[in-house]
Amino acid sequence: MPSLLRASISDCRKLFPPLTELEDQSEWHKRHNRYLHGWGVVCGLKVNCDADRRFVQVSKGYALACDGTDIQQKEATRQNVVEAAKARKLLDANGSGKVELLIDKLPGVSAPSFDLRAHVEPANKTVLQQILAGTLAQDVIDDCIRPVLDFLRKQLFDEAANETRLVGASARRRISALNLLVQLANKSSGSNVFLSRAE
């Protein structure tokens, strides 16, 4: 007589709570924004000079704070930057100065708040680096593209200091890469380019 196979079935619903009860949704959303999207202006929030030069106009728009908080400016607003800069002593004796307008969302307040700080000139950054600073695009460049370029530079152009051969390893790699590119660029006669097994 064959032996009976016994199965034990247990209710695992208590181990896995419903998705709506996993955690505080606002904290999850902030973490999602912070780690997936980064921070900064998503759309809108353009700053333009007002007809009254003491003010700037900020268009409606959407941004993400450093902690991942959603900041939504639902309608355009005017900000008196000159008075705010005077109050914070950010202007020189002539009443001139460079400032940065900051937007943030304070806890318990529905509308975003604006603040000023002194402008700090970036050290040796190109305009593109200034624009991309802190964005997802900059992260892709730093984490995905730059390591590949650094690797290629090291392999193709950085010759070892103790290299004694007439044609060093980097030069041989450059020649091989050029030969491969010739084969791709000139399909009709590119196959006649010689590549040794070592290359």
ChimeraX commands (.cxc) that place a marker at each C-alpha (Angstrom):
marker #1 position 0.00,0.00,0.00 radius 0.5
marker #1 position 1.51,3.39,-1.02 radius 0.5
marker #1 position 2.30,5.89,1.72 radius 0.5
marker #1 position 0.14,8.96,1.91 radius 0.5
marker #1 position 1.72,12.35,1.35 radius 0.5
marker #1 position 0.63,14.85,3.94 radius 0.5
marker #1 position 0.66,18.55,3.19 radius 0.5
marker #1 position 0.46,21.28,5.75 radius 0.5
marker #1 position -1.25,24.46,4.61 radius 0.5
marker #1 position -0.98,27.55,6.75 radius 0.5
marker #1 position -2.58,30.95,6.38 radius 0.5
marker #1 position 0.16,33.42,5.46 radius 0.5
marker #1 position -2.10,36.45,5.22 radius 0.5
marker #1 position -0.98,37.61,8.65 radius 0.5
marker #1 position 2.67,37.61,7.49 radius 0.5
marker #1 position 1.97,39.91,4.54 radius 0.5
marker #1 position -0.25,42.89,5.35 radius 0.5
marker #1 position -2.29,44.55,2.61 radius 0.5
marker #1 position -0.36,47.04,0.47 radius 0.5
marker #1 position -2.40,49.88,1.93 radius 0.5
marker #1 position -1.07,49.05,5.41 radius 0.5
marker #1 position 2.61,48.56,4.63 radius 0.5
marker #1 position 3.82,51.88,6.00 radius 0.5
marker #1 position 3.10,55.56,6.09 radius 0.5
marker #1 position 2.33,56.40,2.46 radius 0.5
marker #1 position 3.73,59.92,2.65 radius 0.5
marker #1 position 7.10,58.67,3.93 radius 0.5
marker #1 position 7.18,55.96,1.25 radius 0.5
marker #1 position 6.38,58.57,-1.41 radius 0.5
marker #1 position 9.14,60.87,-0.14 radius 0.5
marker #1 position 11.65,58.03,-0.17 radius 0.5
marker #1 position 10.55,57.06,-3.69 radius 0.5
marker #1 position 11.04,60.65,-4.89 radius 0.5
marker #1 position 14.39,61.07,-3.15 radius 0.5
marker #1 position 16.00,57.83,-4.35 radius 0.5
marker #1 position 14.44,57.48,-7.79 radius 0.5
marker #1 position 14.05,61.07,-9.01 radius 0.5
marker #1 position 16.45,63.14,-6.90 radius 0.5
marker #1 position 15.56,66.73,-6.11 radius 0.5
marker #1 position 15.04,70.00,-7.94 radius 0.5
marker #1 position 12.55,71.65,-10.27 radius 0.5
marker #1 position 10.45,69.16,-12.24 radius 0.5
marker #1 position 8.52,71.68,-14.32 radius 0.5
marker #1 position 7.55,75.35,-14.27 radius 0.5
marker #1 position 8.75,77.62,-11.43 radius 0.5
marker #1 position 10.32,80.02,-13.92 radius 0.5
marker #1 position 11.66,83.20,-12.32 radius 0.5
marker #1 position 11.30,86.46,-14.27 radius 0.5
marker #1 position 11.78,90.10,-13.38 radius 0.5
marker #1 position 8.59,91.96,-12.53 radius 0.5
marker #1 position 7.73,95.41,-13.97 radius 0.5
marker #1 position 8.55,96.66,-10.46 radius 0.5
marker #1 position 12.24,95.73,-10.31 radius 0.5
marker #1 position 12.09,95.02,-6.59 radius 0.5
marker #1 position 10.00,91.92,-7.31 radius 0.5
marker #1 position 10.38,88.71,-9.26 radius 0.5
marker #1 position 7.54,86.60,-10.60 radius 0.5
marker #1 position 7.61,82.84,-10.03 radius 0.5
marker #1 position 5.36,80.85,-12.35 radius 0.5
marker #1 position 3.34,77.88,-11.17 radius 0.5
marker #1 position 5.14,74.58,-11.18 radius 0.5
marker #1 position 6.31,71.50,-9.36 radius 0.5
marker #1 position 9.55,70.60,-7.56 radius 0.5
marker #1 position 10.97,67.96,-5.25 radius 0.5
marker #1 position 12.67,68.98,-2.01 radius 0.5
marker #1 position 15.92,67.35,-0.86 radius 0.5
marker #1 position 13.98,65.01,1.45 radius 0.5
marker #1 position 11.59,63.99,-1.37 radius 0.5
marker #1 position 8.68,66.23,-0.34 radius 0.5
marker #1 position 6.41,67.32,-3.21 radius 0.5
marker #1 position 6.38,71.10,-3.64 radius 0.5
marker #1 position 3.55,72.35,-5.80 radius 0.5
marker #1 position 3.13,76.03,-6.61 radius 0.5
marker #1 position -0.46,76.11,-7.89 radius 0.5
marker #1 position -0.45,79.68,-9.17 radius 0.5
marker #1 position 2.09,82.34,-10.06 radius 0.5
marker #1 position 3.39,84.51,-7.25 radius 0.5
marker #1 position 5.42,87.69,-6.75 radius 0.5
marker #1 position 8.33,87.81,-4.35 radius 0.5
marker #1 position 9.91,91.01,-3.05 radius 0.5
marker #1 position 13.52,89.90,-3.28 radius 0.5
marker #1 position 15.02,93.34,-2.65 radius 0.5
marker #1 position 13.33,93.75,0.76 radius 0.5
marker #1 position 14.14,90.13,1.68 radius 0.5
marker #1 position 17.79,90.63,0.67 radius 0.5
marker #1 position 18.00,93.87,2.70 radius 0.5
marker #1 position 16.50,92.14,5.74 radius 0.5
marker #1 position 19.12,89.36,5.50 radius 0.5
marker #1 position 21.96,91.84,4.80 radius 0.5
marker #1 position 22.76,90.24,1.43 radius 0.5
marker #1 position 23.26,93.57,-0.40 radius 0.5
marker #1 position 26.36,95.74,-0.47 radius 0.5
marker #1 position 26.54,99.48,0.35 radius 0.5
marker #1 position 25.30,100.33,-3.18 radius 0.5
marker #1 position 22.25,98.08,-2.79 radius 0.5
marker #1 position 23.60,95.48,-5.21 radius 0.5
marker #1 position 24.12,91.79,-4.72 radius 0.5
marker #1 position 23.60,88.31,-6.12 radius 0.5
marker #1 position 21.10,86.09,-4.38 radius 0.5
marker #1 position 19.44,82.73,-4.93 radius 0.5
marker #1 position 15.70,82.23,-4.47 radius 0.5
marker #1 position 14.86,79.01,-2.65 radius 0.5
marker #1 position 11.53,77.21,-2.50 radius 0.5
marker #1 position 10.59,74.76,0.23 radius 0.5
marker #1 position 7.54,73.23,1.89 radius 0.5
marker #1 position 7.23,73.70,5.61 radius 0.5
marker #1 position 5.42,71.03,7.67 radius 0.5
marker #1 position 1.74,71.84,8.22 radius 0.5
marker #1 position 1.67,74.59,5.59 radius 0.5
marker #1 position -0.02,73.88,2.26 radius 0.5
marker #1 position 1.61,76.65,0.19 radius 0.5
marker #1 position 5.34,76.55,-0.49 radius 0.5
marker #1 position 7.60,79.05,1.23 radius 0.5
marker #1 position 10.32,81.14,-0.40 radius 0.5
marker #1 position 13.65,82.19,1.06 radius 0.5
marker #1 position 16.87,83.86,-0.10 radius 0.5
marker #1 position 20.52,83.05,0.35 radius 0.5
marker #1 position 23.72,84.62,-0.90 radius 0.5
marker #1 position 24.83,83.39,-4.30 radius 0.5
marker #1 position 28.03,81.36,-4.26 radius 0.5
marker #1 position 30.05,81.23,-7.47 radius 0.5
marker #1 position 30.76,77.62,-8.44 radius 0.5
marker #1 position 34.41,76.68,-8.54 radius 0.5
marker #1 position 35.62,75.67,-12.01 radius 0.5
marker #1 position 32.27,74.32,-13.25 radius 0.5
marker #1 position 31.08,74.64,-16.80 radius 0.5
marker #1 position 27.63,76.03,-17.54 radius 0.5
marker #1 position 26.42,72.50,-18.38 radius 0.5
marker #1 position 27.76,71.17,-15.05 radius 0.5
marker #1 position 25.98,73.98,-13.22 radius 0.5
marker #1 position 22.71,73.20,-15.00 radius 0.5
marker #1 position 22.95,69.44,-14.41 radius 0.5
marker #1 position 24.16,69.66,-10.79 radius 0.5
marker #1 position 22.02,67.43,-8.55 radius 0.5
marker #1 position 19.88,66.04,-11.37 radius 0.5
marker #1 position 19.24,62.49,-12.49 radius 0.5
marker #1 position 21.09,63.26,-15.73 radius 0.5
marker #1 position 24.21,64.19,-13.73 radius 0.5
marker #1 position 23.89,60.92,-11.77 radius 0.5
marker #1 position 23.75,58.96,-15.06 radius 0.5
marker #1 position 26.83,60.81,-16.31 radius 0.5
marker #1 position 28.74,60.27,-13.04 radius 0.5
marker #1 position 27.69,56.65,-12.43 radius 0.5
marker #1 position 27.32,55.21,-15.94 radius 0.5
marker #1 position 29.12,57.25,-18.59 radius 0.5
marker #1 position 32.16,58.65,-16.75 radius 0.5
marker #1 position 33.41,55.22,-15.51 radius 0.5
marker #1 position 33.31,53.89,-19.10 radius 0.5
marker #1 position 35.19,56.96,-20.40 radius 0.5
marker #1 position 37.74,56.67,-17.58 radius 0.5
marker #1 position 38.25,52.98,-18.38 radius 0.5
marker #1 position 38.72,53.72,-22.10 radius 0.5
marker #1 position 41.12,56.58,-21.34 radius 0.5
marker #1 position 43.16,54.33,-19.07 radius 0.5
marker #1 position 43.22,51.45,-21.56 radius 0.5
marker #1 position 43.86,53.49,-24.70 radius 0.5
marker #1 position 45.88,56.52,-23.62 radius 0.5
marker #1 position 47.58,56.00,-20.26 radius 0.5
marker #1 position 50.88,54.29,-20.99 radius 0.5
marker #1 position 52.53,52.54,-18.05 radius 0.5
marker #1 position 55.56,54.40,-16.68 radius 0.5
marker #1 position 57.70,51.25,-16.81 radius 0.5
marker #1 position 56.80,50.42,-20.45 radius 0.5
marker #1 position 60.00,49.60,-22.37 radius 0.5
marker #1 position 58.64,48.30,-25.68 radius 0.5
marker #1 position 58.63,50.52,-28.74 radius 0.5
marker #1 position 54.85,50.10,-29.11 radius 0.5
marker #1 position 53.36,49.90,-25.63 radius 0.5
marker #1 position 50.18,48.17,-24.52 radius 0.5
marker #1 position 48.04,51.32,-24.79 radius 0.5
marker #1 position 49.31,52.04,-28.30 radius 0.5
marker #1 position 48.56,48.45,-29.36 radius 0.5
marker #1 position 45.03,48.79,-27.99 radius 0.5
marker #1 position 44.54,52.07,-29.89 radius 0.5
marker #1 position 45.74,50.45,-33.13 radius 0.5
marker #1 position 43.40,47.48,-32.61 radius 0.5
marker #1 position 40.45,49.74,-31.86 radius 0.5
marker #1 position 41.19,51.82,-34.96 radius 0.5
marker #1 position 41.41,48.68,-37.10 radius 0.5
marker #1 position 38.05,47.50,-35.79 radius 0.5
marker #1 position 36.49,50.89,-36.50 radius 0.5
marker #1 position 37.87,50.81,-40.06 radius 0.5
marker #1 position 36.14,47.46,-40.57 radius 0.5
marker #1 position 32.85,48.96,-39.41 radius 0.5
marker #1 position 33.18,52.18,-41.40 radius 0.5
marker #1 position 34.39,50.65,-44.66 radius 0.5
marker #1 position 32.42,47.45,-45.17 radius 0.5
marker #1 position 33.63,46.78,-48.71 radius 0.5
marker #1 position 37.37,46.72,-48.00 radius 0.5
marker #1 position 37.40,46.89,-44.20 radius 0.5
marker #1 position 37.62,43.12,-43.97 radius 0.5
marker #1 position 41.07,43.34,-45.58 radius 0.5
marker #1 position 42.46,45.11,-42.50 radius 0.5
marker #1 position 44.77,42.70,-40.72 radius 0.5
marker #1 position 44.13,41.86,-37.07 radius 0.5
marker #1 position 46.48,39.37,-35.45 radius 0.5
marker #1 position 45.29,36.89,-32.84 radius 0.5
marker #1 position 47.09,38.89,-30.16 radius 0.5
marker #1 position 45.12,41.98,-31.08 radius 0.5
marker link #1:1,2 radius 0.2
marker link #1:2,3 radius 0.2
marker link #1:3,4 radius 0.2
marker link #1:4,5 radius 0.2
marker link #1:5,6 radius 0.2
marker link #1:6,7 radius 0.2
marker link #1:7,8 radius 0.2
marker link #1:8,9 radius 0.2
marker link #1:9,10 radius 0.2
marker link #1:10,11 radius 0.2
marker link #1:11,12 radius 0.2
marker link #1:12,13 radius 0.2
marker link #1:13,14 radius 0.2
marker link #1:14,15 radius 0.2
marker link #1:15,16 radius 0.2
marker link #1:16,17 radius 0.2
marker link #1:17,18 radius 0.2
marker link #1:18,19 radius 0.2
marker link #1:19,20 radius 0.2
marker link #1:20,21 radius 0.2
marker link #1:21,22 radius 0.2
marker link #1:22,23 radius 0.2
marker link #1:23,24 radius 0.2
marker link #1:24,25 radius 0.2
marker link #1:25,26 radius 0.2
marker link #1:26,27 radius 0.2
marker link #1:27,28 radius 0.2
marker link #1:28,29 radius 0.2
marker link #1:29,30 radius 0.2
marker link #1:30,31 radius 0.2
marker link #1:31,32 radius 0.2
marker link #1:32,33 radius 0.2
marker link #1:33,34 radius 0.2
marker link #1:34,35 radius 0.2
marker link #1:35,36 radius 0.2
marker link #1:36,37 radius 0.2
marker link #1:37,38 radius 0.2
marker link #1:38,39 radius 0.2
marker link #1:39,40 radius 0.2
marker link #1:40,41 radius 0.2
marker link #1:41,42 radius 0.2
marker link #1:42,43 radius 0.2
marker link #1:43,44 radius 0.2
marker link #1:44,45 radius 0.2
marker link #1:45,46 radius 0.2
marker link #1:46,47 radius 0.2
marker link #1:47,48 radius 0.2
marker link #1:48,49 radius 0.2
marker link #1:49,50 radius 0.2
marker link #1:50,51 radius 0.2
marker link #1:51,52 radius 0.2
marker link #1:52,53 radius 0.2
marker link #1:53,54 radius 0.2
marker link #1:54,55 radius 0.2
marker link #1:55,56 radius 0.2
marker link #1:56,57 radius 0.2
marker link #1:57,58 radius 0.2
marker link #1:58,59 radius 0.2
marker link #1:59,60 radius 0.2
marker link #1:60,61 radius 0.2
marker link #1:61,62 radius 0.2
marker link #1:62,63 radius 0.2
marker link #1:63,64 radius 0.2
marker link #1:64,65 radius 0.2
marker link #1:65,66 radius 0.2
marker link #1:66,67 radius 0.2
marker link #1:67,68 radius 0.2
marker link #1:68,69 radius 0.2
marker link #1:69,70 radius 0.2
marker link #1:70,71 radius 0.2
marker link #1:71,72 radius 0.2
marker link #1:72,73 radius 0.2
marker link #1:73,74 radius 0.2
marker link #1:74,75 radius 0.2
marker link #1:75,76 radius 0.2
marker link #1:76,77 radius 0.2
marker link #1:77,78 radius 0.2
marker link #1:78,79 radius 0.2
marker link #1:79,80 radius 0.2
marker link #1:80,81 radius 0.2
marker link #1:81,82 radius 0.2
marker link #1:82,83 radius 0.2
marker link #1:83,84 radius 0.2
marker link #1:84,85 radius 0.2
marker link #1:85,86 radius 0.2
marker link #1:86,87 radius 0.2
marker link #1:87,88 radius 0.2
marker link #1:88,89 radius 0.2
marker link #1:89,90 radius 0.2
marker link #1:90,91 radius 0.2
marker link #1:91,92 radius 0.2
marker link #1:92,93 radius 0.2
marker link #1:93,94 radius 0.2
marker link #1:94,95 radius 0.2
marker link #1:95,96 radius 0.2
marker link #1:96,97 radius 0.2
marker link #1:97,98 radius 0.2
marker link #1:98,99 radius 0.2
marker link #1:99,100 radius 0.2
marker link #1:100,101 radius 0.2
marker link #1:101,102 radius 0.2
marker link #1:102,103 radius 0.2
marker link #1:103,104 radius 0.2
marker link #1:104,105 radius 0.2
marker link #1:105,106 radius 0.2
marker link #1:106,107 radius 0.2
marker link #1:107,108 radius 0.2
marker link #1:108,109 radius 0.2
marker link #1:109,110 radius 0.2
marker link #1:110,111 radius 0.2
marker link #1:111,112 radius 0.2
marker link #1:112,113 radius 0.2
marker link #1:113,114 radius 0.2
marker link #1:114,115 radius 0.2
marker link #1:115,116 radius 0.2
marker link #1:116,117 radius 0.2
marker link #1:117,118 radius 0.2
marker link #1:118,119 radius 0.2
marker link #1:119,120 radius 0.2
marker link #1:120,121 radius 0.2
marker link #1:121,122 radius 0.2
marker link #1:122,123 radius 0.2
marker link #1:123,124 radius 0.2
marker link #1:124,125 radius 0.2
marker link #1:125,126 radius 0.2
marker link #1:126,127 radius 0.2
marker link #1:127,128 radius 0.2
marker link #1:128,129 radius 0.2
marker link #1:129,130 radius 0.2
marker link #1:130,131 radius 0.2
marker link #1:131,132 radius 0.2
marker link #1:132,133 radius 0.2
marker link #1:133,134 radius 0.2
marker link #1:134,135 radius 0.2
marker link #1:135,136 radius 0.2
marker link #1:136,137 radius 0.2
marker link #1:137,138 radius 0.2
marker link #1:138,139 radius 0.2
marker link #1:139,140 radius 0.2
marker link #1:140,141 radius 0.2
marker link #1:141,142 radius 0.2
marker link #1:142,143 radius 0.2
marker link #1:143,144 radius 0.2
marker link #1:144,145 radius 0.2
marker link #1:145,146 radius 0.2
marker link #1:146,147 radius 0.2
marker link #1:147,148 radius 0.2
marker link #1:148,149 radius 0.2
marker link #1:149,150 radius 0.2
marker link #1:150,151 radius 0.2
marker link #1:151,152 radius 0.2
marker link #1:152,153 radius 0.2
marker link #1:153,154 radius 0.2
marker link #1:154,155 radius 0.2
marker link #1:155,156 radius 0.2
marker link #1:156,157 radius 0.2
marker link #1:157,158 radius 0.2
marker link #1:158,159 radius 0.2
marker link #1:159,160 radius 0.2
marker link #1:160,161 radius 0.2
marker link #1:161,162 radius 0.2
marker link #1:162,163 radius 0.2
marker link #1:163,164 radius 0.2
marker link #1:164,165 radius 0.2
marker link #1:165,166 radius 0.2
marker link #1:166,167 radius 0.2
marker link #1:167,168 radius 0.2
marker link #1:168,169 radius 0.2
marker link #1:169,170 radius 0.2
marker link #1:170,171 radius 0.2
marker link #1:171,172 radius 0.2
marker link #1:172,173 radius 0.2
marker link #1:173,174 radius 0.2
marker link #1:174,175 radius 0.2
marker link #1:175,176 radius 0.2
marker link #1:176,177 radius 0.2
marker link #1:177,178 radius 0.2
marker link #1:178,179 radius 0.2
marker link #1:179,180 radius 0.2
marker link #1:180,181 radius 0.2
marker link #1:181,182 radius 0.2
marker link #1:182,183 radius 0.2
marker link #1:183,184 radius 0.2
marker link #1:184,185 radius 0.2
marker link #1:185,186 radius 0.2
marker link #1:186,187 radius 0.2
marker link #1:187,188 radius 0.2
marker link #1:188,189 radius 0.2
marker link #1:189,190 radius 0.2
marker link #1:190,191 radius 0.2
marker link #1:191,192 radius 0.2
marker link #1:192,193 radius 0.2
marker link #1:193,194 radius 0.2
marker link #1:194,195 radius 0.2
marker link #1:195,196 radius 0.2
marker link #1:196,197 radius 0.2
marker link #1:197,198 radius 0.2
marker link #1:198,199 radius 0.2
view
